[in-house]
C-alpha cells in the first residue's frame, strides 16, 4: 500500500542518518588528532528534520513488513553536525621529501626567503604534519643561529635595512624571544650612531684624524663608542688612526730615532689601549732597537780588537743608549777593562811571547789581576821583623804579567848562548852550594848557573841558581830585545801581592803548619839524599819529598796560577834595599835609588827556616850575590 511504502522509506532513511551520526561521534571521540586539520571556509550545514511522520530506528533484522514507529532525530543547535573530517597525515615519503627540500634551501642560504619555499617555511610544514620531527626542529635551530649571527653582523657593519629584516625574521621564531630585545636595542642605537660614523669617515678623508681639537675623527669615534661601546665600525676607524701612528713610529725606529719612536708609541697607546697591533709594533721596534744595539756593540768589539779602546768605549755607550739591557755589555766592559789594564788579555791568562828574529820564545807568563792589598806584617805576627813595617795598603792598578815558573836552566842557557853572556859566578869563579857533610851552605870554586845546589850538573828543568841580581836583570833585558816587549824583574810590591794571591795570613796557605803539601819548603820529613840529614828548623809533620830545588811546576799553582812563588828557590826583585817601608811607594812601582848596592830577595826556598817562608819576609843582598837558594822570575808590562 502507498502509505506503508512511505513509512518504510522514512524508516530506512532515519536509520542511515543515525548510523552516520554515530560513526562521526566515534571518530571525533577517539581520534582527536583529526581535529588539527584545516577547517574549510564554507559555513557548516545544519541538518533539518525530515517532513512527514516521526522517524523511527528499526533494527536491520526486523522484517520490513512489520512497521515500527519512527523516532524523530533532532540535533542540538549548539554543536554543528557537519564538522569536516581531518585529513590523514602525509605519508613518511612526503615528509622526507619536505625535509630534503628544506635542507637544500638551508644549504643554499634561503633561510627565511622566499616566504613559501624558504628553509624556515619548509621545516615548519614538516612540523605541522609531524610536530615531534627532530630533523625539522634541528633545522629551525640552525636557522635561529644563522639569523642571529647575520643580524649581529648586519648591526656590526651598520646595515640598518638588512638588520631590521633579519630581526623581523627572528621574531617569527618563538625561541628567539630572549635575543630580540638586545638586537632591537642595538638597532635603535645604530640609528643614532650612523650619522656620527659618516661624519668621522668624512673627517678622515679630510686628513682631520686628530686635529683640530674637538672636531676630528678620533673625537667622533670616541663619541660613538660612548653610545655603543662595542661598535666595530668605530673600532675600525680608530684602528686606521692608530695605524698612522704606528707606521710613523716604525719609520722613526728605522732611522735610529728610538726616542722619537717611543714618544709616538706613547701617543698611539691612548687610541686603542692594549691593541694587538700596538703590542706587535712595540715588539717590532724593540727588535729593531736590539738589532741596532747589537750591531753597534759588535763595532765596539771590533774597535777594541784593533786596539782603539777610546772608540770602542764610545760605540759601547751608543749601543747601551739604544738598549739599556743590552746582552753582552758586561762581557764588553770586562774586555775594555782588560784592554786598558791587561792589553786585551784576561787575568789568569797564560801568554808566551815568541822571539821576533829567531826561533824560540820567552818563559810562559800569567796575567795578574789588578787589585789592592796590605803589604808587610803586623808586629804581633810570629817571626815579624822591623823591615816588614809599617804595613800599608798598596793599589795594584796597572796590569802586569809574571812568570808562571822560575826561569829554568835551559831558558838561561839560551840567553847565555845567544848573547855570549858571562855571569858573575863565572867572573868570580865561585858560588855557594849545600855541603851535606857539614849541613851548611859553603862557597865552592868553579860553580856557575850550569850546576845544581850540590855543585853537580843541573838538569834543564831545574830553576836556574847561582845567578846574581846583575845576571837576572841582564836576562830580562835580553828578553825585551828578543820579543819587543818590556821584560823586567818584578817589583817587591808585585811579588808580595802575587805571593799572597788574596791571602792576609802569615803564610800563603794560612797560619801555622801547612795542612797539605803546598810546595818545596823545609819539613821535618825531608831527608838529605846521601846522609839522610834533617832540618834543625822545619815545619812539623811535613814532607814534600825534595831536599834541594825541585823541577819547575812540580807543585800545584797558587790562586793566581803561579808555581813555586813561595818555596823551591828565593827570587831576586827589582827594588833596592830599604830598612823599612817608610816613604815607600803606595802603588806597584819598584822602589829604586840610583846606584844602590843592595837589592831585595823575596820568597822562601827549599832550605829556608819556617819564619822565612812568611809572605812578608824580605832580605837584603848585594847585587852580585850568588847562591844555591836564589833564582829568578821575570815580569812583563802589558
C-alpha positions as CSV (number, residue, x, y, z in Angstrom):
1,X,0.0,0.0,0.0
2,X,1.2,3.5,-0.6
3,X,1.0,4.5,3.0
4,X,3.0,1.5,4.1
5,X,5.7,2.2,1.4
6,X,6.1,5.8,2.6
7,X,6.5,4.6,6.2
8,X,9.2,2.0,5.1
9,X,11.2,4.7,3.2
10,X,11.2,7.0,6.2
11,X,12.3,4.2,8.4
12,X,15.3,3.4,6.2
13,X,16.4,7.0,5.8
14,X,16.2,7.6,9.5
15,X,18.3,4.5,10.3
16,X,21.0,5.5,7.9
17,X,21.2,9.0,9.3
18,X,21.5,7.6,12.8
19,X,24.4,5.3,11.9
20,X,26.3,8.1,10.1
21,X,26.0,10.4,13.2
22,X,27.2,7.6,15.5
23,X,30.2,6.9,13.3
24,X,31.2,10.6,13.2
25,X,30.9,10.8,17.0
26,X,33.2,7.8,17.5
27,X,35.8,9.3,15.2
28,X,35.6,12.7,17.0
29,X,36.0,11.0,20.4
30,X,38.8,8.5,19.8
31,X,40.9,10.4,17.1
32,X,41.3,13.9,18.4
33,X,44.3,14.5,16.2
34,X,41.9,14.7,13.3
35,X,40.8,18.0,14.8
36,X,44.0,19.6,13.7
37,X,43.1,19.6,10.0
38,X,42.5,22.9,8.5
39,X,38.9,24.0,8.6
40,X,37.1,24.7,5.4
41,X,36.0,28.3,4.8
42,X,32.4,27.2,3.9
43,X,29.8,27.6,6.7
44,X,28.7,24.4,8.4
45,X,25.5,22.7,7.1
46,X,23.0,22.1,9.9
47,X,20.6,19.2,9.2
48,X,16.9,19.9,9.4
49,X,14.1,17.5,10.4
50,X,12.7,15.3,7.6
51,X,9.0,16.3,6.9
52,X,6.4,13.6,7.5
53,X,5.7,11.3,10.3
54,X,8.2,10.9,13.2
55,X,11.3,8.9,12.2
56,X,12.0,5.6,14.0
57,X,15.1,3.4,14.2
58,X,14.4,-0.1,13.1
59,X,16.7,-3.0,13.6
60,X,18.0,-4.4,10.4
61,X,16.8,-7.8,11.3
62,X,13.1,-6.7,11.7
63,X,11.0,-7.8,8.8
64,X,10.2,-4.9,6.6
65,X,6.6,-5.7,6.6
66,X,6.4,-5.1,10.3
67,X,6.3,-1.3,10.7
68,X,7.9,0.3,13.7
69,X,7.0,3.8,14.9
70,X,9.8,6.2,13.9
71,X,11.8,8.3,16.5
72,X,12.3,11.9,15.4
73,X,16.1,12.8,15.1
74,X,16.6,16.4,16.2
75,X,20.3,17.6,16.8
76,X,21.1,20.4,19.3
77,X,21.8,23.7,17.5
78,X,24.9,24.5,19.7
79,X,27.0,21.6,18.1
80,X,27.3,21.6,14.3
81,X,26.6,18.2,13.0
82,X,28.6,18.6,9.8
83,X,32.3,19.3,11.2
84,X,34.8,18.4,8.4
85,X,36.9,15.3,8.9
86,X,40.7,16.0,9.5
87,X,42.8,14.8,6.5
88,X,45.1,12.0,7.1
89,X,48.8,12.9,7.9
90,X,51.1,12.9,4.9
91,X,53.0,9.6,4.4
92,X,56.6,9.4,5.6
93,X,57.9,9.7,2.0
94,X,56.2,13.1,1.7
95,X,57.8,14.3,5.0
96,X,61.2,13.1,3.8
97,X,60.8,15.0,0.6
98,X,59.9,18.1,2.5
99,X,63.0,17.7,4.8
100,X,65.2,17.3,1.7
101,X,63.8,20.5,0.2
102,X,64.3,22.3,3.5
103,X,67.9,21.1,3.9
104,X,68.7,22.2,0.4
105,X,67.1,25.6,1.0
106,X,69.2,25.9,4.1
107,X,72.4,24.9,2.3
108,X,71.6,27.5,-0.4
109,X,71.2,30.2,2.2
110,X,67.4,30.6,1.7
111,X,66.7,30.8,5.4
112,X,63.6,32.9,5.5
113,X,63.0,33.9,1.9
114,X,61.2,33.2,-0.4
115,X,58.3,33.0,2.0
116,X,56.7,29.8,0.9
117,X,59.8,27.9,-0.2
118,X,62.4,29.1,2.4
119,X,64.1,26.6,4.7
120,X,62.1,28.0,7.6
121,X,58.7,27.6,5.8
122,X,59.5,24.0,4.7
123,X,60.7,23.0,8.2
124,X,57.5,24.4,9.6
125,X,55.4,22.4,7.2
126,X,57.1,19.2,8.3
127,X,56.3,20.2,12.0
128,X,52.7,20.9,11.0
129,X,52.5,17.3,9.8
130,X,54.8,15.8,12.5
131,X,55.2,18.1,15.5
132,X,57.9,15.9,17.1
133,X,60.1,15.7,14.0
134,X,63.6,16.1,15.4
135,X,65.2,16.8,12.0
136,X,62.9,19.8,11.4
137,X,63.5,21.0,14.9
138,X,67.2,20.9,14.4
139,X,66.9,22.7,11.1
140,X,64.9,25.5,12.7
141,X,67.5,25.8,15.5
142,X,70.2,26.2,12.8
143,X,68.1,28.9,11.1
144,X,67.8,30.6,14.5
145,X,71.5,30.6,15.0
146,X,72.2,31.7,11.4
147,X,69.6,34.5,11.6
148,X,71.0,35.7,14.9
149,X,74.6,35.7,13.5
150,X,73.6,37.5,10.4
151,X,71.6,40.1,12.3
152,X,74.5,40.8,14.6
153,X,76.8,41.0,11.6
154,X,74.5,43.5,9.9
155,X,74.4,45.6,13.0
156,X,78.3,45.4,13.2
157,X,78.7,46.7,9.6
158,X,76.0,49.3,10.0
159,X,73.4,47.9,7.5
160,X,70.2,49.1,9.1
161,X,67.9,47.7,6.4
162,X,69.2,44.2,6.5
163,X,69.4,44.3,10.3
164,X,65.7,45.2,10.5
165,X,64.7,42.4,8.1
166,X,66.7,39.8,9.9
167,X,65.4,40.9,13.3
168,X,61.9,40.6,12.0
169,X,62.6,37.1,10.7
170,X,63.9,36.2,14.1
171,X,60.7,37.5,15.6
172,X,58.8,34.7,13.9
173,X,60.7,32.1,15.9
174,X,59.4,31.5,19.4
175,X,62.9,30.6,20.7
176,X,64.4,33.9,19.7
177,X,62.5,36.0,22.2
178,X,65.5,36.3,24.5
179,X,67.7,37.8,21.8
180,X,65.2,40.2,20.3
181,X,65.3,42.8,22.9
182,X,69.1,43.2,22.7
183,X,69.1,43.2,18.9
184,X,66.3,45.8,18.8
185,X,68.2,48.0,21.3
186,X,71.3,47.8,19.1
187,X,69.3,48.6,16.0
188,X,67.9,51.7,17.8
189,X,71.4,52.7,18.8
190,X,72.6,52.2,15.2
191,X,70.2,54.8,14.0
192,X,71.8,57.2,16.5
193,X,75.4,56.5,15.6
194,X,75.3,56.1,11.9
195,X,75.4,59.9,11.3
196,X,78.3,60.1,13.6
197,X,80.2,57.3,11.8
198,X,79.5,59.1,8.5
199,X,80.9,62.3,9.9
200,X,84.0,60.5,11.3
201,X,84.7,58.9,7.9
202,X,84.4,62.3,6.2
203,X,86.9,63.8,8.7
204,X,89.3,61.0,8.0
205,X,89.2,61.7,4.3
206,X,89.9,65.3,5.0
207,X,93.0,64.4,7.0
208,X,91.5,65.5,10.3
209,X,92.3,62.3,12.1
210,X,93.3,64.0,15.4
211,X,93.2,67.7,14.6
212,X,91.7,70.2,15.1
213,X,90.9,69.6,18.7
214,X,87.3,68.8,19.3
215,X,86.5,68.4,15.6
216,X,88.4,65.3,14.4
217,X,87.7,61.7,13.6
218,X,89.3,60.5,16.8
219,X,86.9,62.5,18.9
220,X,83.8,61.4,16.9
221,X,84.7,57.8,17.1
222,X,85.1,58.1,20.8
223,X,81.7,59.7,21.0
224,X,80.3,56.7,19.1
225,X,81.9,54.3,21.5
226,X,80.3,56.1,24.4
227,X,76.9,55.4,22.8
228,X,77.8,51.9,21.5
229,X,80.8,50.5,23.3
230,X,81.1,47.5,21.1
231,X,80.7,49.3,17.8
232,X,83.1,47.7,15.3
233,X,82.9,50.4,12.7
234,X,84.2,52.9,15.3
235,X,86.9,50.5,16.3
236,X,87.9,50.0,12.7
237,X,88.1,53.8,12.3
238,X,90.3,54.1,15.5
239,X,92.5,51.3,14.0
240,X,93.1,53.4,10.9
241,X,94.2,56.3,13.0
242,X,96.3,54.1,15.2
243,X,97.9,52.6,12.1
244,X,99.2,56.0,11.0
245,X,100.9,56.5,14.4
246,X,102.4,53.0,14.3
247,X,103.7,53.5,10.8
248,X,105.4,56.7,11.9
249,X,106.9,55.1,14.9
250,X,108.4,52.3,12.8
251,X,109.8,55.0,10.4
252,X,111.5,56.7,13.3
253,X,112.9,53.5,14.5
254,X,114.2,52.7,11.0
255,X,116.2,55.9,11.2
256,X,117.6,55.0,14.7
257,X,115.4,57.7,16.3
258,X,114.2,55.5,19.1
259,X,113.4,58.4,21.4
260,X,111.0,59.7,18.7
261,X,109.6,56.2,18.2
262,X,108.9,55.9,21.9
263,X,107.1,59.2,22.0
264,X,104.9,58.3,19.0
265,X,104.1,54.9,20.6
266,X,103.1,56.6,23.8
267,X,100.6,58.8,21.9
268,X,99.3,55.7,20.0
269,X,98.8,53.8,23.2
270,X,95.9,56.2,24.1
271,X,93.9,55.4,20.9
272,X,93.2,51.7,21.4
273,X,94.9,50.8,24.7
274,X,96.3,47.3,24.6
275,X,95.5,46.6,21.0
276,X,97.2,43.7,19.3
277,X,98.6,46.0,16.6
278,X,100.1,48.3,19.2
279,X,101.8,45.4,21.0
280,X,103.1,43.9,17.8
281,X,104.6,47.3,16.7
282,X,106.2,47.7,20.1
283,X,107.7,44.3,19.8
284,X,109.0,45.1,16.2
285,X,110.6,48.3,17.4
286,X,112.2,46.6,20.3
287,X,113.6,44.1,17.8
288,X,115.0,46.8,15.6
289,X,116.4,48.5,18.7
290,X,118.1,45.4,19.9
291,X,119.5,44.6,16.4
292,X,120.9,48.1,16.1
293,X,122.3,47.9,19.6
294,X,123.9,44.5,19.0
295,X,125.4,45.7,15.7
296,X,126.9,48.8,17.4
297,X,128.3,46.7,20.2
298,X,129.9,44.4,17.5
299,X,131.5,47.5,16.1
300,X,132.7,48.4,19.6
301,X,134.3,44.9,19.9
302,X,136.0,45.3,16.5
303,X,137.4,48.7,17.6
304,X,138.7,47.0,20.8
305,X,140.3,44.2,18.7
306,X,142.1,46.8,16.7
307,X,143.5,48.5,19.8
308,X,141.3,51.6,19.7
309,X,139.8,51.4,23.2
310,X,138.5,55.0,23.2
311,X,136.4,54.5,20.0
312,X,135.3,51.1,21.4
313,X,134.0,52.8,24.6
314,X,132.1,55.5,22.6
315,X,130.4,52.8,20.5
316,X,129.5,50.8,23.5
317,X,127.9,53.8,25.1
318,X,125.9,54.4,22.0
319,X,124.8,50.7,22.0
320,X,123.8,51.0,25.6
321,X,121.8,54.1,24.9
322,X,119.8,52.2,22.3
323,X,119.1,49.2,24.6
324,X,119.8,49.6,28.4
325,X,119.6,45.9,29.0
326,X,121.9,45.0,26.0
327,X,123.1,41.5,26.1
328,X,126.9,41.2,26.1
329,X,127.6,44.6,27.5
330,X,129.1,43.1,30.7
331,X,131.5,41.0,28.7
332,X,132.4,44.0,26.6
333,X,133.1,46.1,29.7
334,X,135.3,43.4,31.0
335,X,137.2,43.3,27.7
336,X,137.5,47.0,27.7
337,X,138.8,46.9,31.3
338,X,141.2,44.2,30.3
339,X,142.3,46.1,27.3
340,X,143.2,49.1,29.3
341,X,144.7,47.1,32.2
342,X,145.9,44.0,30.6
343,X,146.4,44.9,26.9
344,X,143.3,42.9,26.0
345,X,144.4,39.8,27.9
346,X,142.4,38.4,30.7
347,X,143.5,37.9,34.3
348,X,144.9,34.4,34.7
349,X,145.6,34.0,31.0
350,X,148.9,32.4,30.2
351,X,150.8,34.1,27.4
352,X,154.1,33.2,25.7
353,X,155.9,35.8,23.6
354,X,157.8,34.4,20.6
355,X,161.2,35.9,19.6
356,X,161.0,38.3,16.8
357,X,164.0,37.4,14.7
358,X,164.9,33.8,15.6
359,X,163.4,30.6,16.8
360,X,162.4,30.4,20.4
361,X,160.2,32.1,22.9
362,X,160.2,33.8,26.3
363,X,159.1,31.9,29.5
364,X,155.4,31.5,30.0
365,X,153.7,34.4,31.8
366,X,150.5,34.6,33.8
367,X,148.4,37.8,33.6
368,X,148.0,39.0,37.2
369,X,144.7,40.7,38.1
370,X,144.7,44.2,39.4
371,X,143.6,44.9,43.0
372,X,145.0,46.1,46.3
373,X,146.4,44.5,49.5
374,X,148.1,45.3,52.8
375,X,151.8,44.9,52.4
376,X,154.1,43.9,55.3
377,X,153.4,42.2,58.6
378,X,151.8,43.3,61.9
379,X,154.0,43.5,64.9
380,X,152.3,40.5,66.6
381,X,152.9,38.1,63.8
382,X,155.3,35.2,64.7
383,X,158.7,35.9,63.0
384,X,157.8,39.6,62.4
385,X,160.8,41.8,61.6
386,X,161.1,45.6,61.7
387,X,162.0,45.7,58.0
388,X,158.4,44.4,57.2
389,X,156.8,47.6,58.6
390,X,154.9,49.8,58.6
391,X,152.1,47.9,57.0
392,X,150.5,49.9,54.2
393,X,147.7,49.5,51.7
394,X,149.1,49.3,48.2
395,X,147.0,49.6,45.0
396,X,148.0,47.3,42.0
397,X,146.1,49.4,39.4
398,X,148.4,48.6,36.5
399,X,148.1,45.2,34.8
400,X,151.3,43.1,34.5
401,X,152.3,39.6,33.8
402,X,154.5,37.5,35.9
403,X,156.5,34.3,35.1
404,X,154.4,31.2,35.7
405,X,157.6,29.4,36.9
406,X,161.1,30.2,37.9
407,X,163.4,30.7,35.0
408,X,164.9,27.3,34.1
409,X,168.5,26.3,33.4
410,X,167.5,25.7,29.7
411,X,166.0,29.1,29.4
412,X,169.0,30.8,30.9
413,X,171.3,28.8,28.7
414,X,169.5,30.2,25.6
415,X,170.3,33.7,26.8
416,X,174.0,32.9,27.5
417,X,174.5,31.2,24.2
418,X,172.7,33.9,22.2
419,X,174.2,36.9,24.0
420,X,177.6,35.4,24.8
421,X,177.0,36.5,28.4
422,X,179.4,35.8,31.2
423,X,177.7,35.5,34.6
424,X,179.1,37.0,37.9
425,X,179.7,33.4,39.2
426,X,181.9,32.8,36.2
427,X,183.7,36.0,36.6
428,X,184.3,35.5,40.3
429,X,184.8,31.8,39.9
430,X,182.7,30.8,43.0
431,X,179.2,30.4,44.3
432,X,177.6,28.8,47.4
433,X,176.4,25.2,47.4
434,X,175.0,22.9,50.0
435,X,177.6,20.8,51.8
436,X,175.9,17.6,53.0
437,X,178.8,16.7,55.3
438,X,178.5,19.9,57.4
439,X,174.9,20.6,56.6
440,X,175.8,24.2,55.7
441,X,176.0,26.4,52.6
442,X,179.6,26.9,51.6
443,X,181.4,28.7,48.7
444,X,183.0,26.4,46.2
445,X,185.1,27.3,43.2
446,X,184.0,26.6,39.6
447,X,180.3,26.7,40.4
448,X,178.1,28.5,37.9
449,X,174.5,28.6,36.7
450,X,175.2,25.2,35.0
451,X,175.4,23.5,38.4
452,X,172.7,22.4,40.9
453,X,172.6,23.0,44.6
454,X,175.2,20.3,45.3
455,X,177.5,21.5,42.6
456,X,176.6,18.7,40.2
457,X,175.5,19.4,36.6
458,X,172.0,20.9,36.7
459,X,169.1,19.4,34.8
460,X,167.5,21.7,32.2
461,X,164.1,21.6,34.1
462,X,165.5,22.8,37.3
463,X,165.3,26.5,38.3
464,X,168.5,28.3,37.4
465,X,170.5,29.2,40.5
466,X,174.0,30.6,41.2
467,X,172.9,33.8,39.4
468,X,173.3,37.4,40.8
469,X,170.8,40.3,40.6
470,X,173.0,41.6,37.8
471,X,172.6,38.3,35.9
472,X,168.9,38.2,36.4
473,X,168.5,41.8,35.2
474,X,170.6,41.1,32.1
475,X,168.4,38.2,31.2
476,X,165.2,40.3,31.4
477,X,166.8,43.0,29.2
478,X,167.7,40.3,26.6
479,X,164.1,39.1,26.6
480,X,162.9,42.6,25.9
481,X,165.2,42.8,22.9
482,X,164.2,39.4,21.5
483,X,160.4,39.9,22.0
484,X,159.9,43.6,21.6
485,X,158.1,43.6,25.0
486,X,159.1,45.3,28.2
487,X,160.5,42.5,30.3
488,X,162.0,43.2,33.8
489,X,162.3,41.8,37.3
490,X,159.1,42.2,39.3
491,X,158.8,44.9,41.9
492,X,158.8,43.9,45.6
493,X,155.2,45.0,45.8
494,X,154.2,43.0,42.8
495,X,155.9,39.9,44.2
496,X,154.3,40.0,47.6
497,X,150.9,40.8,46.0
498,X,151.3,37.7,43.7
499,X,152.6,35.5,46.5
500,X,149.7,36.3,48.8
501,X,147.1,35.9,46.0
502,X,144.4,37.4,48.1
503,X,145.5,35.9,51.4
504,X,146.1,38.0,54.5
505,X,147.6,35.4,56.8
506,X,151.2,34.9,57.8
507,X,151.8,32.2,55.2
508,X,150.2,32.0,51.7
509,X,148.3,28.9,52.9
510,X,147.2,30.3,56.2
511,X,148.7,30.4,59.7
512,X,150.8,27.6,61.1
513,X,151.8,24.3,59.6
514,X,150.6,23.5,56.0
515,X,147.7,21.2,56.2
516,X,148.7,19.5,52.9
517,X,151.7,19.6,50.6
518,X,152.0,23.2,49.5
519,X,155.4,23.4,47.8
520,X,159.1,22.7,48.3
521,X,159.7,24.1,51.8
522,X,161.6,22.6,54.8
523,X,159.7,19.9,56.6
524,X,160.7,17.5,59.4
525,X,160.0,14.6,57.0
526,X,162.7,15.8,54.5
527,X,166.0,13.9,54.3
528,X,169.2,14.8,52.5
529,X,170.0,12.4,49.6
530,X,173.1,10.7,50.9
531,X,173.4,11.1,54.7
532,X,169.7,11.5,55.4
533,X,170.1,14.6,57.3
534,X,167.1,16.5,58.6
535,X,166.4,20.2,59.2
536,X,167.1,21.8,62.5
537,X,164.1,24.2,61.9
538,X,161.3,22.8,59.8
539,X,157.5,22.6,59.6
540,X,156.4,19.7,61.7
541,X,154.7,16.7,60.1
542,X,155.6,18.0,56.6
543,X,157.4,16.2,53.8
544,X,157.4,17.3,50.2
545,X,159.9,14.6,49.1
546,X,162.5,17.1,48.0
547,X,165.9,18.2,49.5
548,X,167.1,20.9,47.2
549,X,165.3,22.5,44.3
550,X,162.5,20.5,42.5
551,X,161.9,20.8,38.7
552,X,159.7,23.8,38.0
553,X,156.0,23.1,38.1
554,X,156.3,20.1,40.4
555,X,153.7,21.6,42.8
556,X,150.2,23.0,42.3
557,X,149.9,26.7,41.4
558,X,148.5,29.3,43.7
559,X,145.2,31.1,43.1
560,X,146.8,33.4,40.6
561,X,148.2,30.4,38.6
562,X,151.9,30.8,39.7
563,X,154.1,27.8,40.6
564,X,156.7,27.8,43.4
565,X,156.4,31.6,44.1
566,X,157.0,30.6,47.8
567,X,159.4,27.7,48.2
568,X,161.8,25.9,45.8
569,X,164.1,29.0,45.3
570,X,164.0,32.5,46.6
571,X,163.9,35.2,43.9
572,X,165.5,38.5,43.0
573,X,163.2,41.5,42.7
574,X,163.8,44.9,41.1
575,X,163.9,47.1,44.3
576,X,166.9,48.5,46.1
577,X,167.0,47.5,49.8
578,X,165.4,49.8,52.3
579,X,165.4,49.1,56.0
580,X,161.6,49.5,56.2
581,X,158.6,50.8,54.2
582,X,158.6,54.4,55.4
583,X,158.1,56.6,52.4
584,X,157.7,53.6,50.2
585,X,155.5,54.0,47.0
586,X,151.8,53.4,47.5
587,X,151.5,51.7,44.1
588,X,153.2,48.8,42.4
589,X,156.3,50.6,41.2
590,X,159.7,49.4,42.3
591,X,161.5,51.5,44.9
592,X,164.8,52.2,43.3
593,X,167.6,54.6,44.2
594,X,170.2,55.1,41.5
595,X,173.5,53.3,42.3
596,X,172.2,51.3,45.2
597,X,174.5,48.4,46.1
598,X,172.0,46.0,47.7
599,X,168.8,44.6,46.2
600,X,165.9,42.7,47.7
601,X,165.4,38.9,47.7
602,X,161.8,37.7,48.3
603,X,160.1,34.3,49.0
604,X,161.3,31.3,50.9
605,X,163.4,28.5,49.4
606,X,163.9,24.7,49.7
607,X,166.3,25.4,52.6
608,X,164.6,28.4,54.4
609,X,163.6,28.2,58.1
610,X,159.8,28.4,58.5
611,X,159.7,32.0,59.5
612,X,161.4,32.9,56.2
613,X,158.5,31.3,54.3
614,X,156.2,34.0,55.5
615,X,154.6,36.2,52.8
616,X,156.1,39.4,54.2
617,X,159.6,38.0,54.6
618,X,162.4,40.0,52.8
619,X,166.2,40.1,53.0
620,X,168.9,42.3,51.6
621,X,171.8,41.0,49.4
622,X,174.5,42.7,47.3
623,X,173.7,42.8,43.6
624,X,176.5,40.3,42.8
625,X,175.5,37.7,45.3
626,X,175.2,34.1,44.0
627,X,173.6,31.2,46.0
628,X,172.2,27.7,45.5
629,X,169.0,29.0,47.1
630,X,168.3,32.1,44.9
631,X,166.9,32.1,41.4
632,X,164.7,34.5,39.4
633,X,161.3,35.0,37.8
634,X,160.6,37.6,35.2
635,X,157.7,40.1,34.9
636,X,156.4,42.0,31.8
637,X,154.4,45.2,31.3
638,X,151.2,44.8,29.4
